[in-house]
Amino acid sequence: MRAVFQATAVVLALTLPAIGAAMGAATGPAVAEAPLYAVTGKVAAGTAVAIHEADLKAIGKTEIITSIFALGAGQHRVSGVLMRDLVKYVGGTGENVKVTALDGYAMDVPVSDFMNYDVILATEIDGRKLAIREKGPAWIVYPVSQHPELNDTIYEARSVWQVKSIDFN
Amino acid sequence: MLKGLKYFAVSILAVVFVVITRNDLSGIRGISTDSAAYTTQLAELTRLEKEMLRFRADAASVFRGDGSVSADDMRMSFDILWSRVNVQHVRTSDVTLEVLGVYNPVLLQLSDDLKKIDAVVAGLKPGDSAAWQAIETAMARTALGISSMTNQSYTELNRRSVQSTLQQRVAIKSLDHIVRNFVVLILAAIIFLLWQFRKTEQLNEALRQRESEIIRITKVDPLTGLNNRRHFDERMQAIDEGSWVGNLQMLLVDLDGFKHVNDSGGHAVGDEVLKVVATRLLAAIPAGTLLARLGGDEFAIVHEGSSADAAKTAHAVIVGISQPLSHSGREHRIGASIGIASISPDAASPSSAMLHEADLALYEAKARGRGCAVHFTELRHPPARKPENSVSPGAQNALA
């Protein structure tokens, strides 16, 4: 719940003042509706889009089984939305997205990665919703087990966890 | 046989190059990239330390109650720090046992400490000294642990860097070898190609020489070195085809007294006399003249000019050939009769017509007592009836 609170604050700062005000006004219920992460930059809405749990259902959740960088050799059930579906959902344009984490880590990821591979923005791993302590709220996961060529430091660096925002630039 | 040897040599060269290159390539491939794992490790440690410092500052702020950091922010810093410790745990799969020997106890201690203070952090209130003390004690121990891990990673990274530098030097040397070997191979190939090119050139030259030799054989009279009948016929054809145009004059030369030389001295002497005649003919004719031996003691001369020019040539020829000629201690006297004709461009076959007319004129010259030149036109006009008048001044000279 603390994490959700924090994420709300982040998104409020990024969204239009009007939206921020509206969300701030609805204090109680707004907590339950707190967004997971934000998509900013060149998107169809022309402004920052806050992604909620409900959006994930609209986008369509996917699940793959793969090993994950930073979690060793074991296989994990990774669940979330396909990045290319997210790009389509928000109408994002551009060649790269800048993915920023809660701790300030940021990495440019080519959109072509999402077209070529089933890259997942995971919000659940092995059936557990990701808390900040488990590198939540969202984690970019490449299907390393399905594509051995992804087992590379480049893709490891792009596997951003604790994703706070995705910026089309 | 030689061709097979050539391919064999080239194959051997290629195989040697590949073998040498393979050795060098293994030198390049030998560069280890495992120092990258330690660079990453250090980066992770730096981040861990950063998160630790941030949480420590946030906790201090909440403890002081200065309002600059909310309790929620402080707790998120704690969560991020927590997630970082997990990362360090996993990362150790990349590194060596010596490093793990330092890392494992520190990381165990670290996660232990975090678990211990979890409830304390969740409930930290401004001015809560006991809680603040517990957090500070854990963080101080964490700082020490991070310091020892960082130290271990630096040491290991340094060791690997030196190793990597040495490997890079070997790789650079290997690259040098490859480039050098390649240059040698290219040079060898260029030399080989140049040699082949030269050989081809020599072969071409030999072919060209043989070709000109064949042309010479087919167009030159072997005894006198003059053009032969075949070449003469070709030139006549050129006249008929219009590729040799001009006011042409033909002189048919027939030797006088040659039969006697042949009969008395034999064919060998006759041949020698013909050779001398050939040089005298060459000396007597103007430049650019066609001179051919048509057979036996008959020669043909064709050149451009007026009939007066032809008469001049005839005179020079008669004078030249009439000079005393000695061979094998014997002196031979021979002369020349000449029939002259000018080209009739309107004839169906100008060359045949000219040859025919020159032949008739020659016949007339013989009939007039030899040693003279007769132009065909003289045959068609009354003077032909007075043989003594028809003899050209040159011919008279020659007879004298």
Interface residues (C-beta under 8 A of the other chain):
Chain A: R2 A3 F5 Q6 A70 L71 G72 A73 L102 D103 Y105 A131 I132 R133 E134 K135 T153 W161 Q162
Chain B: A36 T40 R47 K50 E51 D72 D73 R75 M76 D79 I80 W82 S83 R84 N86 V87 V90 R91 S93
